[in-house]
């Protein structure tokens, strides 16, 4: 089975919610998600973020939905790491 283990996303978000809440909300989407957020740029109304997510099996669709629900938008997927693990009998 091929699973997504790591994503690095370019995200544009308003100043609120704050970075801590934003990361916590994304981390709650998976049992083992680790989330790292770096603020790359700030202007009057928005922040450009680099969001790194690690986990055993990341589901991009739920992350995209959560990002949108918090008023942010996914600009690009900058890095993807996937693993092909043989199905166990």
MODELLER restraints for C-alpha pairs under 7 A, 6 or more apart:
rsr = mdl.restraints
at = mdl.atoms
rsr.add(forms.Gaussian(group=physical.xy_distance, feature=features.Distance(at['CA:1:A'], at['CA:84:A']), mean=5.61, stdev=0.5))
rsr.add(forms.Gaussian(group=physical.xy_distance, feature=features.Distance(at['CA:1:A'], at['CA:85:A']), mean=5.23, stdev=0.5))
rsr.add(forms.Gaussian(group=physical.xy_distance, feature=features.Distance(at['CA:1:A'], at['CA:86:A']), mean=5.92, stdev=0.5))
rsr.add(forms.Gaussian(group=physical.xy_distance, feature=features.Distance(at['CA:1:A'], at['CA:87:A']), mean=5.86, stdev=0.5))
rsr.add(forms.Gaussian(group=physical.xy_distance, feature=features.Distance(at['CA:2:A'], at['CA:82:A']), mean=6.58, stdev=0.5))
rsr.add(forms.Gaussian(group=physical.xy_distance, feature=features.Distance(at['CA:2:A'], at['CA:83:A']), mean=5.50, stdev=0.5))
rsr.add(forms.Gaussian(group=physical.xy_distance, feature=features.Distance(at['CA:2:A'], at['CA:84:A']), mean=4.25, stdev=0.5))
rsr.add(forms.Gaussian(group=physical.xy_distance, feature=features.Distance(at['CA:2:A'], at['CA:85:A']), mean=6.17, stdev=0.5))
rsr.add(forms.Gaussian(group=physical.xy_distance, feature=features.Distance(at['CA:3:A'], at['CA:57:A']), mean=5.33, stdev=0.5))
rsr.add(forms.Gaussian(group=physical.xy_distance, feature=features.Distance(at['CA:3:A'], at['CA:82:A']), mean=5.44, stdev=0.5))
rsr.add(forms.Gaussian(group=physical.xy_distance, feature=features.Distance(at['CA:3:A'], at['CA:83:A']), mean=5.48, stdev=0.5))
rsr.add(forms.Gaussian(group=physical.xy_distance, feature=features.Distance(at['CA:3:A'], at['CA:84:A']), mean=6.58, stdev=0.5))
rsr.add(forms.Gaussian(group=physical.xy_distance, feature=features.Distance(at['CA:4:A'], at['CA:57:A']), mean=5.31, stdev=0.5))
rsr.add(forms.Gaussian(group=physical.xy_distance, feature=features.Distance(at['CA:4:A'], at['CA:58:A']), mean=5.23, stdev=0.5))
rsr.add(forms.Gaussian(group=physical.xy_distance, feature=features.Distance(at['CA:4:A'], at['CA:81:A']), mean=6.00, stdev=0.5))
rsr.add(forms.Gaussian(group=physical.xy_distance, feature=features.Distance(at['CA:4:A'], at['CA:82:A']), mean=4.32, stdev=0.5))
rsr.add(forms.Gaussian(group=physical.xy_distance, feature=features.Distance(at['CA:4:A'], at['CA:83:A']), mean=6.57, stdev=0.5))
rsr.add(forms.Gaussian(group=physical.xy_distance, feature=features.Distance(at['CA:5:A'], at['CA:54:A']), mean=5.59, stdev=0.5))
rsr.add(forms.Gaussian(group=physical.xy_distance, feature=features.Distance(at['CA:5:A'], at['CA:55:A']), mean=5.17, stdev=0.5))
rsr.add(forms.Gaussian(group=physical.xy_distance, feature=features.Distance(at['CA:5:A'], at['CA:56:A']), mean=5.46, stdev=0.5))
rsr.add(forms.Gaussian(group=physical.xy_distance, feature=features.Distance(at['CA:5:A'], at['CA:57:A']), mean=5.72, stdev=0.5))
rsr.add(forms.Gaussian(group=physical.xy_distance, feature=features.Distance(at['CA:5:A'], at['CA:58:A']), mean=6.06, stdev=0.5))
rsr.add(forms.Gaussian(group=physical.xy_distance, feature=features.Distance(at['CA:5:A'], at['CA:81:A']), mean=5.59, stdev=0.5))
rsr.add(forms.Gaussian(group=physical.xy_distance, feature=features.Distance(at['CA:5:A'], at['CA:82:A']), mean=5.41, stdev=0.5))
rsr.add(forms.Gaussian(group=physical.xy_distance, feature=features.Distance(at['CA:5:A'], at['CA:83:A']), mean=6.89, stdev=0.5))
rsr.add(forms.Gaussian(group=physical.xy_distance, feature=features.Distance(at['CA:6:A'], at['CA:53:A']), mean=5.57, stdev=0.5))
rsr.add(forms.Gaussian(group=physical.xy_distance, feature=features.Distance(at['CA:6:A'], at['CA:54:A']), mean=4.44, stdev=0.5))
rsr.add(forms.Gaussian(group=physical.xy_distance, feature=features.Distance(at['CA:6:A'], at['CA:55:A']), mean=6.52, stdev=0.5))
rsr.add(forms.Gaussian(group=physical.xy_distance, feature=features.Distance(at['CA:6:A'], at['CA:80:A']), mean=5.80, stdev=0.5))
rsr.add(forms.Gaussian(group=physical.xy_distance, feature=features.Distance(at['CA:6:A'], at['CA:81:A']), mean=4.91, stdev=0.5))
rsr.add(forms.Gaussian(group=physical.xy_distance, feature=features.Distance(at['CA:7:A'], at['CA:52:A']), mean=5.62, stdev=0.5))
rsr.add(forms.Gaussian(group=physical.xy_distance, feature=features.Distance(at['CA:7:A'], at['CA:53:A']), mean=5.24, stdev=0.5))
rsr.add(forms.Gaussian(group=physical.xy_distance, feature=features.Distance(at['CA:7:A'], at['CA:54:A']), mean=6.66, stdev=0.5))
rsr.add(forms.Gaussian(group=physical.xy_distance, feature=features.Distance(at['CA:7:A'], at['CA:79:A']), mean=5.56, stdev=0.5))
rsr.add(forms.Gaussian(group=physical.xy_distance, feature=features.Distance(at['CA:7:A'], at['CA:80:A']), mean=4.80, stdev=0.5))
rsr.add(forms.Gaussian(group=physical.xy_distance, feature=features.Distance(at['CA:7:A'], at['CA:81:A']), mean=6.51, stdev=0.5))
rsr.add(forms.Gaussian(group=physical.xy_distance, feature=features.Distance(at['CA:8:A'], at['CA:50:A']), mean=6.67, stdev=0.5))
rsr.add(forms.Gaussian(group=physical.xy_distance, feature=features.Distance(at['CA:8:A'], at['CA:51:A']), mean=5.52, stdev=0.5))
rsr.add(forms.Gaussian(group=physical.xy_distance, feature=features.Distance(at['CA:8:A'], at['CA:52:A']), mean=4.36, stdev=0.5))
rsr.add(forms.Gaussian(group=physical.xy_distance, feature=features.Distance(at['CA:8:A'], at['CA:53:A']), mean=6.50, stdev=0.5))
rsr.add(forms.Gaussian(group=physical.xy_distance, feature=features.Distance(at['CA:8:A'], at['CA:77:A']), mean=6.15, stdev=0.5))
rsr.add(forms.Gaussian(group=physical.xy_distance, feature=features.Distance(at['CA:8:A'], at['CA:78:A']), mean=5.38, stdev=0.5))
rsr.add(forms.Gaussian(group=physical.xy_distance, feature=features.Distance(at['CA:8:A'], at['CA:79:A']), mean=4.85, stdev=0.5))
rsr.add(forms.Gaussian(group=physical.xy_distance, feature=features.Distance(at['CA:8:A'], at['CA:80:A']), mean=6.66, stdev=0.5))
rsr.add(forms.Gaussian(group=physical.xy_distance, feature=features.Distance(at['CA:9:A'], at['CA:50:A']), mean=5.68, stdev=0.5))
rsr.add(forms.Gaussian(group=physical.xy_distance, feature=features.Distance(at['CA:9:A'], at['CA:51:A']), mean=5.02, stdev=0.5))
rsr.add(forms.Gaussian(group=physical.xy_distance, feature=features.Distance(at['CA:9:A'], at['CA:52:A']), mean=6.37, stdev=0.5))
rsr.add(forms.Gaussian(group=physical.xy_distance, feature=features.Distance(at['CA:9:A'], at['CA:76:A']), mean=5.92, stdev=0.5))
rsr.add(forms.Gaussian(group=physical.xy_distance, feature=features.Distance(at['CA:9:A'], at['CA:77:A']), mean=4.66, stdev=0.5))
rsr.add(forms.Gaussian(group=physical.xy_distance, feature=features.Distance(at['CA:9:A'], at['CA:78:A']), mean=5.55, stdev=0.5))
rsr.add(forms.Gaussian(group=physical.xy_distance, feature=features.Distance(at['CA:10:A'], at['CA:49:A']), mean=5.80, stdev=0.5))
rsr.add(forms.Gaussian(group=physical.xy_distance, feature=features.Distance(at['CA:10:A'], at['CA:50:A']), mean=4.95, stdev=0.5))
rsr.add(forms.Gaussian(group=physical.xy_distance, feature=features.Distance(at['CA:10:A'], at['CA:51:A']), mean=6.46, stdev=0.5))
rsr.add(forms.Gaussian(group=physical.xy_distance, feature=features.Distance(at['CA:10:A'], at['CA:74:A']), mean=6.18, stdev=0.5))
rsr.add(forms.Gaussian(group=physical.xy_distance, feature=features.Distance(at['CA:10:A'], at['CA:75:A']), mean=5.36, stdev=0.5))
rsr.add(forms.Gaussian(group=physical.xy_distance, feature=features.Distance(at['CA:10:A'], at['CA:76:A']), mean=5.16, stdev=0.5))
rsr.add(forms.Gaussian(group=physical.xy_distance, feature=features.Distance(at['CA:10:A'], at['CA:77:A']), mean=6.32, stdev=0.5))
rsr.add(forms.Gaussian(group=physical.xy_distance, feature=features.Distance(at['CA:10:A'], at['CA:78:A']), mean=6.71, stdev=0.5))
rsr.add(forms.Gaussian(group=physical.xy_distance, feature=features.Distance(at['CA:11:A'], at['CA:48:A']), mean=5.79, stdev=0.5))
rsr.add(forms.Gaussian(group=physical.xy_distance, feature=features.Distance(at['CA:11:A'], at['CA:49:A']), mean=5.07, stdev=0.5))
rsr.add(forms.Gaussian(group=physical.xy_distance, feature=features.Distance(at['CA:11:A'], at['CA:50:A']), mean=6.38, stdev=0.5))
rsr.add(forms.Gaussian(group=physical.xy_distance, feature=features.Distance(at['CA:11:A'], at['CA:72:A']), mean=6.88, stdev=0.5))
rsr.add(forms.Gaussian(group=physical.xy_distance, feature=features.Distance(at['CA:11:A'], at['CA:73:A']), mean=5.71, stdev=0.5))
rsr.add(forms.Gaussian(group=physical.xy_distance, feature=features.Distance(at['CA:11:A'], at['CA:74:A']), mean=4.64, stdev=0.5))
rsr.add(forms.Gaussian(group=physical.xy_distance, feature=features.Distance(at['CA:11:A'], at['CA:75:A']), mean=5.45, stdev=0.5))
rsr.add(forms.Gaussian(group=physical.xy_distance, feature=features.Distance(at['CA:12:A'], at['CA:46:A']), mean=6.67, stdev=0.5))
rsr.add(forms.Gaussian(group=physical.xy_distance, feature=features.Distance(at['CA:12:A'], at['CA:47:A']), mean=5.76, stdev=0.5))
rsr.add(forms.Gaussian(group=physical.xy_distance, feature=features.Distance(at['CA:12:A'], at['CA:48:A']), mean=4.61, stdev=0.5))
rsr.add(forms.Gaussian(group=physical.xy_distance, feature=features.Distance(at['CA:12:A'], at['CA:49:A']), mean=6.21, stdev=0.5))
rsr.add(forms.Gaussian(group=physical.xy_distance, feature=features.Distance(at['CA:12:A'], at['CA:72:A']), mean=5.55, stdev=0.5))
rsr.add(forms.Gaussian(group=physical.xy_distance, feature=features.Distance(at['CA:12:A'], at['CA:73:A']), mean=5.35, stdev=0.5))
rsr.add(forms.Gaussian(group=physical.xy_distance, feature=features.Distance(at['CA:12:A'], at['CA:74:A']), mean=6.55, stdev=0.5))
rsr.add(forms.Gaussian(group=physical.xy_distance, feature=features.Distance(at['CA:12:A'], at['CA:75:A']), mean=6.82, stdev=0.5))
rsr.add(forms.Gaussian(group=physical.xy_distance, feature=features.Distance(at['CA:13:A'], at['CA:46:A']), mean=5.48, stdev=0.5))
rsr.add(forms.Gaussian(group=physical.xy_distance, feature=features.Distance(at['CA:13:A'], at['CA:47:A']), mean=5.38, stdev=0.5))
rsr.add(forms.Gaussian(group=physical.xy_distance, feature=features.Distance(at['CA:13:A'], at['CA:48:A']), mean=6.54, stdev=0.5))
rsr.add(forms.Gaussian(group=physical.xy_distance, feature=features.Distance(at['CA:13:A'], at['CA:71:A']), mean=6.48, stdev=0.5))
rsr.add(forms.Gaussian(group=physical.xy_distance, feature=features.Distance(at['CA:13:A'], at['CA:72:A']), mean=4.06, stdev=0.5))
rsr.add(forms.Gaussian(group=physical.xy_distance, feature=features.Distance(at['CA:13:A'], at['CA:73:A']), mean=6.44, stdev=0.5))
rsr.add(forms.Gaussian(group=physical.xy_distance, feature=features.Distance(at['CA:14:A'], at['CA:45:A']), mean=5.90, stdev=0.5))
rsr.add(forms.Gaussian(group=physical.xy_distance, feature=features.Distance(at['CA:14:A'], at['CA:46:A']), mean=4.26, stdev=0.5))
rsr.add(forms.Gaussian(group=physical.xy_distance, feature=features.Distance(at['CA:14:A'], at['CA:47:A']), mean=6.09, stdev=0.5))
rsr.add(forms.Gaussian(group=physical.xy_distance, feature=features.Distance(at['CA:14:A'], at['CA:71:A']), mean=6.80, stdev=0.5))
rsr.add(forms.Gaussian(group=physical.xy_distance, feature=features.Distance(at['CA:14:A'], at['CA:72:A']), mean=6.45, stdev=0.5))
rsr.add(forms.Gaussian(group=physical.xy_distance, feature=features.Distance(at['CA:15:A'], at['CA:45:A']), mean=6.42, stdev=0.5))
rsr.add(forms.Gaussian(group=physical.xy_distance, feature=features.Distance(at['CA:15:A'], at['CA:46:A']), mean=5.51, stdev=0.5))
rsr.add(forms.Gaussian(group=physical.xy_distance, feature=features.Distance(at['CA:15:A'], at['CA:47:A']), mean=6.30, stdev=0.5))
rsr.add(forms.Gaussian(group=physical.xy_distance, feature=features.Distance(at['CA:23:A'], at['CA:35:A']), mean=6.04, stdev=0.5))
rsr.add(forms.Gaussian(group=physical.xy_distance, feature=features.Distance(at['CA:23:A'], at['CA:37:A']), mean=6.94, stdev=0.5))
rsr.add(forms.Gaussian(group=physical.xy_distance, feature=features.Distance(at['CA:26:A'], at['CA:63:A']), mean=6.53, stdev=0.5))
rsr.add(forms.Gaussian(group=physical.xy_distance, feature=features.Distance(at['CA:26:A'], at['CA:66:A']), mean=6.89, stdev=0.5))
rsr.add(forms.Gaussian(group=physical.xy_distance, feature=features.Distance(at['CA:27:A'], at['CA:33:A']), mean=5.09, stdev=0.5))
rsr.add(forms.Gaussian(group=physical.xy_distance, feature=features.Distance(at['CA:27:A'], at['CA:34:A']), mean=6.16, stdev=0.5))
rsr.add(forms.Gaussian(group=physical.xy_distance, feature=features.Distance(at['CA:27:A'], at['CA:35:A']), mean=6.00, stdev=0.5))
rsr.add(forms.Gaussian(group=physical.xy_distance, feature=features.Distance(at['CA:32:A'], at['CA:55:A']), mean=5.56, stdev=0.5))
rsr.add(forms.Gaussian(group=physical.xy_distance, feature=features.Distance(at['CA:32:A'], at['CA:56:A']), mean=6.94, stdev=0.5))
rsr.add(forms.Gaussian(group=physical.xy_distance, feature=features.Distance(at['CA:33:A'], at['CA:53:A']), mean=6.51, stdev=0.5))
rsr.add(forms.Gaussian(group=physical.xy_distance, feature=features.Distance(at['CA:33:A'], at['CA:54:A']), mean=5.57, stdev=0.5))
rsr.add(forms.Gaussian(group=physical.xy_distance, feature=features.Distance(at['CA:33:A'], at['CA:55:A']), mean=4.68, stdev=0.5))
rsr.add(forms.Gaussian(group=physical.xy_distance, feature=features.Distance(at['CA:34:A'], at['CA:53:A']), mean=5.62, stdev=0.5))
rsr.add(forms.Gaussian(group=physical.xy_distance, feature=features.Distance(at['CA:34:A'], at['CA:54:A']), mean=5.06, stdev=0.5))
rsr.add(forms.Gaussian(group=physical.xy_distance, feature=features.Distance(at['CA:34:A'], at['CA:55:A']), mean=6.38, stdev=0.5))
rsr.add(forms.Gaussian(group=physical.xy_distance, feature=features.Distance(at['CA:35:A'], at['CA:52:A']), mean=5.66, stdev=0.5))
rsr.add(forms.Gaussian(group=physical.xy_distance, feature=features.Distance(at['CA:35:A'], at['CA:53:A']), mean=4.63, stdev=0.5))
rsr.add(forms.Gaussian(group=physical.xy_distance, feature=features.Distance(at['CA:35:A'], at['CA:54:A']), mean=6.58, stdev=0.5))
rsr.add(forms.Gaussian(group=physical.xy_distance, feature=features.Distance(at['CA:36:A'], at['CA:51:A']), mean=5.85, stdev=0.5))
rsr.add(forms.Gaussian(group=physical.xy_distance, feature=features.Distance(at['CA:36:A'], at['CA:52:A']), mean=5.05, stdev=0.5))
rsr.add(forms.Gaussian(group=physical.xy_distance, feature=features.Distance(at['CA:36:A'], at['CA:53:A']), mean=6.56, stdev=0.5))
rsr.add(forms.Gaussian(group=physical.xy_distance, feature=features.Distance(at['CA:37:A'], at['CA:49:A']), mean=6.62, stdev=0.5))
rsr.add(forms.Gaussian(group=physical.xy_distance, feature=features.Distance(at['CA:37:A'], at['CA:50:A']), mean=5.79, stdev=0.5))
rsr.add(forms.Gaussian(group=physical.xy_distance, feature=features.Distance(at['CA:37:A'], at['CA:51:A']), mean=4.65, stdev=0.5))
rsr.add(forms.Gaussian(group=physical.xy_distance, feature=features.Distance(at['CA:37:A'], at['CA:52:A']), mean=6.37, stdev=0.5))
rsr.add(forms.Gaussian(group=physical.xy_distance, feature=features.Distance(at['CA:38:A'], at['CA:49:A']), mean=5.60, stdev=0.5))
rsr.add(forms.Gaussian(group=physical.xy_distance, feature=features.Distance(at['CA:38:A'], at['CA:50:A']), mean=5.14, stdev=0.5))
rsr.add(forms.Gaussian(group=physical.xy_distance, feature=features.Distance(at['CA:38:A'], at['CA:51:A']), mean=6.55, stdev=0.5))
rsr.add(forms.Gaussian(group=physical.xy_distance, feature=features.Distance(at['CA:39:A'], at['CA:47:A']), mean=6.71, stdev=0.5))
rsr.add(forms.Gaussian(group=physical.xy_distance, feature=features.Distance(at['CA:39:A'], at['CA:48:A']), mean=6.05, stdev=0.5))
rsr.add(forms.Gaussian(group=physical.xy_distance, feature=features.Distance(at['CA:39:A'], at['CA:49:A']), mean=4.61, stdev=0.5))
rsr.add(forms.Gaussian(group=physical.xy_distance, feature=features.Distance(at['CA:39:A'], at['CA:50:A']), mean=6.47, stdev=0.5))
rsr.add(forms.Gaussian(group=physical.xy_distance, feature=features.Distance(at['CA:40:A'], at['CA:48:A']), mean=5.43, stdev=0.5))
rsr.add(forms.Gaussian(group=physical.xy_distance, feature=features.Distance(at['CA:40:A'], at['CA:49:A']), mean=5.37, stdev=0.5))
rsr.add(forms.Gaussian(group=physical.xy_distance, feature=features.Distance(at['CA:40:A'], at['CA:50:A']), mean=6.67, stdev=0.5))
rsr.add(forms.Gaussian(group=physical.xy_distance, feature=features.Distance(at['CA:41:A'], at['CA:47:A']), mean=5.69, stdev=0.5))
rsr.add(forms.Gaussian(group=physical.xy_distance, feature=features.Distance(at['CA:41:A'], at['CA:48:A']), mean=4.99, stdev=0.5))
rsr.add(forms.Gaussian(group=physical.xy_distance, feature=features.Distance(at['CA:42:A'], at['CA:48:A']), mean=6.38, stdev=0.5))
rsr.add(forms.Gaussian(group=physical.xy_distance, feature=features.Distance(at['CA:64:A'], at['CA:74:A']), mean=6.94, stdev=0.5))
rsr.add(forms.Gaussian(group=physical.xy_distance, feature=features.Distance(at['CA:67:A'], at['CA:73:A']), mean=6.28, stdev=0.5))
